[in-house]
Amino acid sequence: MSDPDALSLRIDALEMRLTEQDVVIDDLNATITAQWRQIDALTRQMAKLVEEVEEAGQRTGSTAPEPPPPHY
């Protein structure tokens, strides 16, 4: 095999690897984007729940800690 043929084969192999890596990167990007959307939704939901719990605690007006349940 001549030197130009070997070089052509190496370039072809590199181009195939680059194409495969582009697909993997796109897949990872889509996965990360979906995860961040879910994290954002869960963070907002958690903040809402914390706010609701704090409001419920203020409505009761009790500052004393709750006694342990009877099974303790």
HTML snippet that shows the backbone in 3Dmol.js (N, CA, C, O; Angstrom):
<script src="https://3Dmol.org/build/3Dmol-min.js"></script>
<div id="view" style="width:600px;height:400px;position:relative"></div>
<script>
const pdb = `
ATOM      1  N   MET A   1       0.850  -1.161   0.000  1.00  0.00           N
ATOM      2  CA  MET A   1       0.000   0.000   0.000  1.00  0.00           C
ATOM      3  C   MET A   1       0.900   1.229   0.000  1.00  0.00           C
ATOM      4  O   MET A   1       1.878   1.297   0.744  1.00  0.00           O
ATOM      5  N   SER A   2       0.566   2.173  -0.821  1.00  0.00           N
ATOM      6  CA  SER A   2       1.395   3.380  -0.906  1.00  0.00           C
ATOM      7  C   SER A   2       1.043   4.346   0.219  1.00  0.00           C
ATOM      8  O   SER A   2       0.008   4.221   0.873  1.00  0.00           O
ATOM      9  N   ASP A   3       1.915   5.291   0.420  1.00  0.00           N
ATOM     10  CA  ASP A   3       1.739   6.257   1.493  1.00  0.00           C
ATOM     11  C   ASP A   3       0.444   7.066   1.338  1.00  0.00           C
ATOM     12  O   ASP A   3      -0.247   7.271   2.336  1.00  0.00           O
ATOM     13  N   PRO A   4       0.085   7.533   0.140  1.00  0.00           N
ATOM     14  CA  PRO A   4      -1.185   8.266   0.003  1.00  0.00           C
ATOM     15  C   PRO A   4      -2.401   7.390   0.334  1.00  0.00           C
ATOM     16  O   PRO A   4      -3.385   7.883   0.886  1.00  0.00           O
ATOM     17  N   ASP A   5      -2.337   6.106   0.002  1.00  0.00           N
ATOM     18  CA  ASP A   5      -3.452   5.217   0.335  1.00  0.00           C
ATOM     19  C   ASP A   5      -3.594   5.040   1.846  1.00  0.00           C
ATOM     20  O   ASP A   5      -4.707   5.052   2.374  1.00  0.00           O
ATOM     21  N   ALA A   6      -2.481   4.878   2.531  1.00  0.00           N
ATOM     22  CA  ALA A   6      -2.508   4.732   3.982  1.00  0.00           C
ATOM     23  C   ALA A   6      -3.039   6.006   4.631  1.00  0.00           C
ATOM     24  O   ALA A   6      -3.817   5.954   5.583  1.00  0.00           O
ATOM     25  N   LEU A   7      -2.612   7.138   4.107  1.00  0.00           N
ATOM     26  CA  LEU A   7      -3.078   8.411   4.639  1.00  0.00           C
ATOM     27  C   LEU A   7      -4.584   8.565   4.418  1.00  0.00           C
ATOM     28  O   LEU A   7      -5.302   9.048   5.293  1.00  0.00           O
ATOM     29  N   SER A   8      -5.048   8.155   3.254  1.00  0.00           N
ATOM     30  CA  SER A   8      -6.480   8.228   2.945  1.00  0.00           C
ATOM     31  C   SER A   8      -7.294   7.333   3.887  1.00  0.00           C
ATOM     32  O   SER A   8      -8.368   7.725   4.342  1.00  0.00           O
ATOM     33  N   LEU A   9      -6.788   6.150   4.173  1.00  0.00           N
ATOM     34  CA  LEU A   9      -7.465   5.249   5.092  1.00  0.00           C
ATOM     35  C   LEU A   9      -7.511   5.833   6.505  1.00  0.00           C
ATOM     36  O   LEU A   9      -8.528   5.727   7.191  1.00  0.00           O
ATOM     37  N   ARG A  10      -6.425   6.442   6.931  1.00  0.00           N
ATOM     38  CA  ARG A  10      -6.393   7.058   8.257  1.00  0.00           C
ATOM     39  C   ARG A  10      -7.380   8.219   8.343  1.00  0.00           C
ATOM     40  O   ARG A  10      -8.072   8.380   9.348  1.00  0.00           O
ATOM     41  N   ILE A  11      -7.440   9.020   7.292  1.00  0.00           N
ATOM     42  CA  ILE A  11      -8.377  10.143   7.279  1.00  0.00           C
ATOM     43  C   ILE A  11      -9.811   9.634   7.314  1.00  0.00           C
ATOM     44  O   ILE A  11     -10.651  10.184   8.026  1.00  0.00           O
ATOM     45  N   ASP A  12     -10.093   8.582   6.544  1.00  0.00           N
ATOM     46  CA  ASP A  12     -11.443   7.997   6.556  1.00  0.00           C
ATOM     47  C   ASP A  12     -11.805   7.487   7.953  1.00  0.00           C
ATOM     48  O   ASP A  12     -12.920   7.701   8.429  1.00  0.00           O
ATOM     49  N   ALA A  13     -10.863   6.817   8.597  1.00  0.00           N
ATOM     50  CA  ALA A  13     -11.111   6.295   9.946  1.00  0.00           C
ATOM     51  C   ALA A  13     -11.363   7.439  10.924  1.00  0.00           C
ATOM     52  O   ALA A  13     -12.252   7.349  11.770  1.00  0.00           O
ATOM     53  N   LEU A  14     -10.591   8.503  10.812  1.00  0.00           N
ATOM     54  CA  LEU A  14     -10.781   9.653  11.697  1.00  0.00           C
ATOM     55  C   LEU A  14     -12.132  10.330  11.448  1.00  0.00           C
ATOM     56  O   LEU A  14     -12.797  10.762  12.390  1.00  0.00           O
ATOM     57  N   GLU A  15     -12.528  10.418  10.195  1.00  0.00           N
ATOM     58  CA  GLU A  15     -13.817  11.021   9.872  1.00  0.00           C
ATOM     59  C   GLU A  15     -14.971  10.185  10.446  1.00  0.00           C
ATOM     60  O   GLU A  15     -15.961  10.735  10.930  1.00  0.00           O
ATOM     61  N   MET A  16     -14.837   8.858  10.386  1.00  0.00           N
ATOM     62  CA  MET A  16     -15.874   7.996  10.955  1.00  0.00           C
ATOM     63  C   MET A  16     -15.937   8.167  12.471  1.00  0.00           C
ATOM     64  O   MET A  16     -17.022   8.249  13.047  1.00  0.00           O
ATOM     65  N   ARG A  17     -14.771   8.220  13.113  1.00  0.00           N
ATOM     66  CA  ARG A  17     -14.756   8.423  14.566  1.00  0.00           C
ATOM     67  C   ARG A  17     -15.367   9.766  14.937  1.00  0.00           C
ATOM     68  O   ARG A  17     -16.113   9.867  15.911  1.00  0.00           O
ATOM     69  N   LEU A  18     -15.051  10.792  14.163  1.00  0.00           N
ATOM     70  CA  LEU A  18     -15.596  12.117  14.425  1.00  0.00           C
ATOM     71  C   LEU A  18     -17.116  12.112  14.295  1.00  0.00           C
ATOM     72  O   LEU A  18     -17.814  12.711  15.112  1.00  0.00           O
ATOM     73  N   THR A  19     -17.621  11.446  13.283  1.00  0.00           N
ATOM     74  CA  THR A  19     -19.068  11.357  13.089  1.00  0.00           C
ATOM     75  C   THR A  19     -19.722  10.628  14.260  1.00  0.00           C
ATOM     76  O   THR A  19     -20.750  11.074  14.770  1.00  0.00           O
ATOM     77  N   GLU A  20     -19.138   9.520  14.686  1.00  0.00           N
ATOM     78  CA  GLU A  20     -19.674   8.772  15.828  1.00  0.00           C
ATOM     79  C   GLU A  20     -19.631   9.618  17.099  1.00  0.00           C
ATOM     80  O   GLU A  20     -20.572   9.596  17.893  1.00  0.00           O
ATOM     81  N   GLN A  21     -18.549  10.358  17.290  1.00  0.00           N
ATOM     82  CA  GLN A  21     -18.434  11.209  18.465  1.00  0.00           C
ATOM     83  C   GLN A  21     -19.460  12.339  18.435  1.00  0.00           C
ATOM     84  O   GLN A  21     -19.998  12.713  19.476  1.00  0.00           O
ATOM     85  N   ASP A  22     -19.733  12.882  17.256  1.00  0.00           N
ATOM     86  CA  ASP A  22     -20.763  13.920  17.138  1.00  0.00           C
ATOM     87  C   ASP A  22     -22.126  13.382  17.555  1.00  0.00           C
ATOM     88  O   ASP A  22     -22.892  14.077  18.222  1.00  0.00           O
ATOM     89  N   VAL A  23     -22.430  12.148  17.165  1.00  0.00           N
ATOM     90  CA  VAL A  23     -23.708  11.536  17.541  1.00  0.00           C
ATOM     91  C   VAL A  23     -23.767  11.341  19.054  1.00  0.00           C
ATOM     92  O   VAL A  23     -24.786  11.633  19.681  1.00  0.00           O
ATOM     93  N   VAL A  24     -22.691  10.855  19.633  1.00  0.00           N
ATOM     94  CA  VAL A  24     -22.643  10.629  21.079  1.00  0.00           C
ATOM     95  C   VAL A  24     -22.794  11.961  21.827  1.00  0.00           C
ATOM     96  O   VAL A  24     -23.527  12.047  22.812  1.00  0.00           O
ATOM     97  N   ILE A  25     -22.101  12.981  21.354  1.00  0.00           N
ATOM     98  CA  ILE A  25     -22.187  14.294  21.998  1.00  0.00           C
ATOM     99  C   ILE A  25     -23.612  14.832  21.914  1.00  0.00           C
ATOM    100  O   ILE A  25     -24.114  15.384  22.894  1.00  0.00           O
ATOM    101  N   ASP A  26     -24.266  14.687  20.779  1.00  0.00           N
ATOM    102  CA  ASP A  26     -25.652  15.138  20.636  1.00  0.00           C
ATOM    103  C   ASP A  26     -26.576  14.374  21.588  1.00  0.00           C
ATOM    104  O   ASP A  26     -27.462  14.966  22.205  1.00  0.00           O
ATOM    105  N   ASP A  27     -26.369  13.068  21.704  1.00  0.00           N
ATOM    106  CA  ASP A  27     -27.176  12.260  22.625  1.00  0.00           C
ATOM    107  C   ASP A  27     -26.956  12.696  24.076  1.00  0.00           C
ATOM    108  O   ASP A  27     -27.913  12.840  24.837  1.00  0.00           O
ATOM    109  N   LEU A  28     -25.707  12.901  24.450  1.00  0.00           N
ATOM    110  CA  LEU A  28     -25.399  13.341  25.811  1.00  0.00           C
ATOM    111  C   LEU A  28     -25.997  14.715  26.092  1.00  0.00           C
ATOM    112  O   LEU A  28     -26.520  14.962  27.178  1.00  0.00           O
ATOM    113  N   ASN A  29     -25.915  15.601  25.110  1.00  0.00           N
ATOM    114  CA  ASN A  29     -26.482  16.932  25.273  1.00  0.00           C
ATOM    115  C   ASN A  29     -27.992  16.855  25.482  1.00  0.00           C
ATOM    116  O   ASN A  29     -28.532  17.560  26.335  1.00  0.00           O
ATOM    117  N   ALA A  30     -28.673  16.015  24.722  1.00  0.00           N
ATOM    118  CA  ALA A  30     -30.123  15.857  24.879  1.00  0.00           C
ATOM    119  C   ALA A  30     -30.452  15.291  26.262  1.00  0.00           C
ATOM    120  O   ALA A  30     -31.414  15.722  26.898  1.00  0.00           O
ATOM    121  N   THR A  31     -29.665  14.340  26.719  1.00  0.00           N
ATOM    122  CA  THR A  31     -29.886  13.752  28.033  1.00  0.00           C
ATOM    123  C   THR A  31     -29.682  14.782  29.138  1.00  0.00           C
ATOM    124  O   THR A  31     -30.487  14.876  30.064  1.00  0.00           O
ATOM    125  N   ILE A  32     -28.618  15.542  29.038  1.00  0.00           N
ATOM    126  CA  ILE A  32     -28.330  16.556  30.055  1.00  0.00           C
ATOM    127  C   ILE A  32     -29.402  17.635  30.059  1.00  0.00           C
ATOM    128  O   ILE A  32     -29.820  18.092  31.123  1.00  0.00           O
ATOM    129  N   THR A  33     -29.847  18.044  28.885  1.00  0.00           N
ATOM    130  CA  THR A  33     -30.906  19.051  28.800  1.00  0.00           C
ATOM    131  C   THR A  33     -32.187  18.546  29.457  1.00  0.00           C
ATOM    132  O   THR A  33     -32.837  19.286  30.196  1.00  0.00           O
ATOM    133  N   ALA A  34     -32.551  17.306  29.197  1.00  0.00           N
ATOM    134  CA  ALA A  34     -33.747  16.730  29.814  1.00  0.00           C
ATOM    135  C   ALA A  34     -33.586  16.649  31.333  1.00  0.00           C
ATOM    136  O   ALA A  34     -34.530  16.924  32.072  1.00  0.00           O
ATOM    137  N   GLN A  35     -32.399  16.273  31.797  1.00  0.00           N
ATOM    138  CA  GLN A  35     -32.159  16.185  33.233  1.00  0.00           C
ATOM    139  C   GLN A  35     -32.255  17.556  33.887  1.00  0.00           C
ATOM    140  O   GLN A  35     -32.819  17.679  34.975  1.00  0.00           O
ATOM    141  N   TRP A  36     -31.716  18.590  33.247  1.00  0.00           N
ATOM    142  CA  TRP A  36     -31.785  19.926  33.824  1.00  0.00           C
ATOM    143  C   TRP A  36     -33.225  20.420  33.884  1.00  0.00           C
ATOM    144  O   TRP A  36     -33.609  21.101  34.834  1.00  0.00           O
ATOM    145  N   ARG A  37     -34.024  20.081  32.871  1.00  0.00           N
ATOM    146  CA  ARG A  37     -35.442  20.451  32.924  1.00  0.00           C
ATOM    147  C   ARG A  37     -36.123  19.790  34.119  1.00  0.00           C
ATOM    148  O   ARG A  37     -36.902  20.420  34.834  1.00  0.00           O
ATOM    149  N   GLN A  38     -35.816  18.513  34.319  1.00  0.00           N
ATOM    150  CA  GLN A  38     -36.412  17.787  35.442  1.00  0.00           C
ATOM    151  C   GLN A  38     -35.917  18.347  36.776  1.00  0.00           C
ATOM    152  O   GLN A  38     -36.704  18.510  37.708  1.00  0.00           O
ATOM    153  N   ILE A  39     -34.642  18.638  36.873  1.00  0.00           N
ATOM    154  CA  ILE A  39     -34.092  19.216  38.097  1.00  0.00           C
ATOM    155  C   ILE A  39     -34.745  20.563  38.380  1.00  0.00           C
ATOM    156  O   ILE A  39     -35.085  20.864  39.524  1.00  0.00           O
ATOM    157  N   ASP A  40     -34.921  21.366  37.346  1.00  0.00           N
ATOM    158  CA  ASP A  40     -35.555  22.668  37.517  1.00  0.00           C
ATOM    159  C   ASP A  40     -36.995  22.514  38.009  1.00  0.00           C
ATOM    160  O   ASP A  40     -37.422  23.228  38.916  1.00  0.00           O
ATOM    161  N   ALA A  41     -37.738  21.585  37.413  1.00  0.00           N
ATOM    162  CA  ALA A  41     -39.117  21.353  37.832  1.00  0.00           C
ATOM    163  C   ALA A  41     -39.170  20.859  39.276  1.00  0.00           C
ATOM    164  O   ALA A  41     -40.017  21.299  40.054  1.00  0.00           O
ATOM    165  N   LEU A  42     -38.278  19.955  39.631  1.00  0.00           N
ATOM    166  CA  LEU A  42     -38.248  19.429  41.000  1.00  0.00           C
ATOM    167  C   LEU A  42     -37.832  20.504  42.000  1.00  0.00           C
ATOM    168  O   LEU A  42     -38.345  20.537  43.118  1.00  0.00           O
ATOM    169  N   THR A  43     -36.920  21.370  41.616  1.00  0.00           N
ATOM    170  CA  THR A  43     -36.497  22.462  42.492  1.00  0.00           C
ATOM    171  C   THR A  43     -37.655  23.412  42.758  1.00  0.00           C
ATOM    172  O   THR A  43     -37.873  23.836  43.893  1.00  0.00           O
ATOM    173  N   ARG A  44     -38.405  23.747  41.695  1.00  0.00           N
ATOM    174  CA  ARG A  44     -39.566  24.620  41.881  1.00  0.00           C
ATOM    175  C   ARG A  44     -40.623  23.942  42.755  1.00  0.00           C
ATOM    176  O   ARG A  44     -41.234  24.582  43.611  1.00  0.00           O
ATOM    177  N   GLN A  45     -40.830  22.652  42.532  1.00  0.00           N
ATOM    178  CA  GLN A  45     -41.812  21.912  43.329  1.00  0.00           C
ATOM    179  C   GLN A  45     -41.369  21.866  44.798  1.00  0.00           C
ATOM    180  O   GLN A  45     -42.190  22.032  45.699  1.00  0.00           O
ATOM    181  N   MET A  46     -40.112  21.648  45.028  1.00  0.00           N
ATOM    182  CA  MET A  46     -39.586  21.600  46.395  1.00  0.00           C
ATOM    183  C   MET A  46     -39.748  22.951  47.087  1.00  0.00           C
ATOM    184  O   MET A  46     -40.139  23.010  48.252  1.00  0.00           O
ATOM    185  N   ALA A  47     -39.450  24.028  46.378  1.00  0.00           N
ATOM    186  CA  ALA A  47     -39.608  25.365  46.951  1.00  0.00           C
ATOM    187  C   ALA A  47     -41.067  25.621  47.312  1.00  0.00           C
ATOM    188  O   ALA A  47     -41.361  26.206  48.354  1.00  0.00           O
ATOM    189  N   LYS A  48     -41.969  25.187  46.456  1.00  0.00           N
ATOM    190  CA  LYS A  48     -43.399  25.361  46.731  1.00  0.00           C
ATOM    191  C   LYS A  48     -43.801  24.565  47.974  1.00  0.00           C
ATOM    192  O   LYS A  48     -44.539  25.073  48.818  1.00  0.00           O
ATOM    193  N   LEU A  49     -43.327  23.330  48.094  1.00  0.00           N
ATOM    194  CA  LEU A  49     -43.650  22.507  49.259  1.00  0.00           C
ATOM    195  C   LEU A  49     -43.086  23.101  50.545  1.00  0.00           C
ATOM    196  O   LEU A  49     -43.753  23.100  51.579  1.00  0.00           O
ATOM    197  N   VAL A  50     -41.867  23.605  50.481  1.00  0.00           N
ATOM    198  CA  VAL A  50     -41.265  24.235  51.658  1.00  0.00           C
ATOM    199  C   VAL A  50     -42.107  25.436  52.079  1.00  0.00           C
ATOM    200  O   VAL A  50     -42.365  25.640  53.265  1.00  0.00           O
ATOM    201  N   GLU A  51     -42.528  26.223  51.102  1.00  0.00           N
ATOM    202  CA  GLU A  51     -43.369  27.387  51.396  1.00  0.00           C
ATOM    203  C   GLU A  51     -44.690  26.960  52.033  1.00  0.00           C
ATOM    204  O   GLU A  51     -45.149  27.587  52.988  1.00  0.00           O
ATOM    205  N   GLU A  52     -45.300  25.904  51.513  1.00  0.00           N
ATOM    206  CA  GLU A  52     -46.559  25.423  52.067  1.00  0.00           C
ATOM    207  C   GLU A  52     -46.382  24.911  53.500  1.00  0.00           C
ATOM    208  O   GLU A  52     -47.232  25.153  54.357  1.00  0.00           O
ATOM    209  N   VAL A  53     -45.299  24.217  53.754  1.00  0.00           N
ATOM    210  CA  VAL A  53     -45.039  23.704  55.102  1.00  0.00           C
ATOM    211  C   VAL A  53     -44.808  24.862  56.073  1.00  0.00           C
ATOM    212  O   VAL A  53     -45.309  24.843  57.197  1.00  0.00           O
ATOM    213  N   GLU A  54     -44.052  25.865  55.638  1.00  0.00           N
ATOM    214  CA  GLU A  54     -43.808  27.022  56.491  1.00  0.00           C
ATOM    215  C   GLU A  54     -45.115  27.758  56.788  1.00  0.00           C
ATOM    216  O   GLU A  54     -45.347  28.187  57.918  1.00  0.00           O
ATOM    217  N   GLU A  55     -45.962  27.901  55.777  1.00  0.00           N
ATOM    218  CA  GLU A  55     -47.252  28.554  55.991  1.00  0.00           C
ATOM    219  C   GLU A  55     -48.119  27.739  56.948  1.00  0.00           C
ATOM    220  O   GLU A  55     -48.797  28.307  57.804  1.00  0.00           O
ATOM    221  N   ALA A  56     -48.104  26.440  56.814  1.00  0.00           N
ATOM    222  CA  ALA A  56     -48.884  25.583  57.709  1.00  0.00           C
ATOM    223  C   ALA A  56     -48.361  25.702  59.138  1.00  0.00           C
ATOM    224  O   ALA A  56     -49.146  25.712  60.086  1.00  0.00           O
ATOM    225  N   GLY A  57     -47.061  25.789  59.296  1.00  0.00           N
ATOM    226  CA  GLY A  57     -46.469  25.945  60.619  1.00  0.00           C
ATOM    227  C   GLY A  57     -46.837  27.276  61.240  1.00  0.00           C
ATOM    228  O   GLY A  57     -47.052  27.354  62.449  1.00  0.00           O
ATOM    229  N   GLN A  58     -46.911  28.314  60.445  1.00  0.00           N
ATOM    230  CA  GLN A  58     -47.291  29.633  60.964  1.00  0.00           C
ATOM    231  C   GLN A  58     -48.769  29.670  61.347  1.00  0.00           C
ATOM    232  O   GLN A  58     -49.152  30.356  62.295  1.00  0.00           O
ATOM    233  N   ARG A  59     -49.593  28.933  60.610  1.00  0.00           N
ATOM    234  CA  ARG A  59     -51.027  28.909  60.922  1.00  0.00           C
ATOM    235  C   ARG A  59     -51.298  28.230  62.262  1.00  0.00           C
ATOM    236  O   ARG A  59     -52.228  28.608  62.974  1.00  0.00           O
ATOM    237  N   THR A  60     -50.500  27.243  62.603  1.00  0.00           N
ATOM    238  CA  THR A  60     -50.717  26.553  63.875  1.00  0.00           C
ATOM    239  C   THR A  60     -50.308  27.441  65.043  1.00  0.00           C
ATOM    240  O   THR A  60     -50.845  27.310  66.143  1.00  0.00           O
ATOM    241  N   GLY A  61     -49.366  28.337  64.810  1.00  0.00           N
ATOM    242  CA  GLY A  61     -48.959  29.275  65.843  1.00  0.00           C
ATOM    243  C   GLY A  61     -48.122  28.665  66.944  1.00  0.00           C
ATOM    244  O   GLY A  61     -47.715  29.381  67.859  1.00  0.00           O
ATOM    245  N   SER A  62     -47.853  27.404  66.896  1.00  0.00           N
ATOM    246  CA  SER A  62     -47.086  26.742  67.941  1.00  0.00           C
ATOM    247  C   SER A  62     -45.607  26.825  67.605  1.00  0.00           C
ATOM    248  O   SER A  62     -45.189  26.492  66.497  1.00  0.00           O
ATOM    249  N   THR A  63     -44.820  27.273  68.578  1.00  0.00           N
ATOM    250  CA  THR A  63     -43.371  27.315  68.375  1.00  0.00           C
ATOM    251  C   THR A  63     -42.687  26.157  69.095  1.00  0.00           C
ATOM    252  O   THR A  63     -41.496  25.916  68.895  1.00  0.00           O
ATOM    253  N   ALA A  64     -43.433  25.442  69.930  1.00  0.00           N
ATOM    254  CA  ALA A  64     -42.857  24.304  70.651  1.00  0.00           C
ATOM    255  C   ALA A  64     -42.716  23.117  69.699  1.00  0.00           C
ATOM    256  O   ALA A  64     -43.551  22.927  68.814  1.00  0.00           O
ATOM    257  N   PRO A  65     -41.675  22.328  69.877  1.00  0.00           N
ATOM    258  CA  PRO A  65     -41.513  21.156  69.009  1.00  0.00           C
ATOM    259  C   PRO A  65     -42.625  20.144  69.260  1.00  0.00           C
ATOM    260  O   PRO A  65     -43.152  20.033  70.367  1.00  0.00           O
ATOM    261  N   GLU A  66     -42.958  19.428  68.230  1.00  0.00           N
ATOM    262  CA  GLU A  66     -44.009  18.422  68.355  1.00  0.00           C
ATOM    263  C   GLU A  66     -43.525  17.273  69.229  1.00  0.00           C
ATOM    264  O   GLU A  66     -42.356  16.893  69.161  1.00  0.00           O
ATOM    265  N   PRO A  67     -44.410  16.719  70.046  1.00  0.00           N
ATOM    266  CA  PRO A  67     -43.995  15.552  70.854  1.00  0.00           C
ATOM    267  C   PRO A  67     -43.814  14.338  69.941  1.00  0.00           C
ATOM    268  O   PRO A  67     -44.421  14.271  68.872  1.00  0.00           O
ATOM    269  N   PRO A  68     -43.002  13.403  70.347  1.00  0.00           N
ATOM    270  CA  PRO A  68     -42.798  12.220  69.501  1.00  0.00           C
ATOM    271  C   PRO A  68     -44.094  11.406  69.406  1.00  0.00           C
ATOM    272  O   PRO A  68     -44.940  11.465  70.299  1.00  0.00           O
ATOM    273  N   PRO A  69     -44.238  10.658  68.330  1.00  0.00           N
ATOM    274  CA  PRO A  69     -45.435   9.823  68.182  1.00  0.00           C
ATOM    275  C   PRO A  69     -45.513   8.792  69.305  1.00  0.00           C
ATOM    276  O   PRO A  69     -44.498   8.477  69.925  1.00  0.00           O
ATOM    277  N   PRO A  70     -46.718   8.259  69.575  1.00  0.00           N
ATOM    278  CA  PRO A  70     -46.899   7.334  70.694  1.00  0.00           C
ATOM    279  C   PRO A  70     -46.083   6.046  70.591  1.00  0.00           C
ATOM    280  O   PRO A  70     -45.822   5.412  71.614  1.00  0.00           O
ATOM    281  N   HIS A  71     -45.685   5.654  69.421  1.00  0.00           N
ATOM    282  CA  HIS A  71     -44.951   4.377  69.314  1.00  0.00           C
ATOM    283  C   HIS A  71     -43.486   4.509  69.699  1.00  0.00           C
ATOM    284  O   HIS A  71     -42.755   3.523  69.619  1.00  0.00           O
ATOM    285  N   TYR A  72     -43.024   5.691  70.114  1.00  0.00           N
ATOM    286  CA  TYR A  72     -41.647   5.840  70.552  1.00  0.00           C
ATOM    287  C   TYR A  72     -41.500   5.511  72.015  1.00  0.00           C
ATOM    288  O   TYR A  72     -40.396   5.584  72.556  1.00  0.00           O
TER     289      TYR A  72
END
`;
const viewer = $3Dmol.createViewer("view");
viewer.addModel(pdb, "pdb");
viewer.setStyle({}, {cartoon: {color: "spectrum"}});
viewer.zoomTo();
viewer.render();
</script>
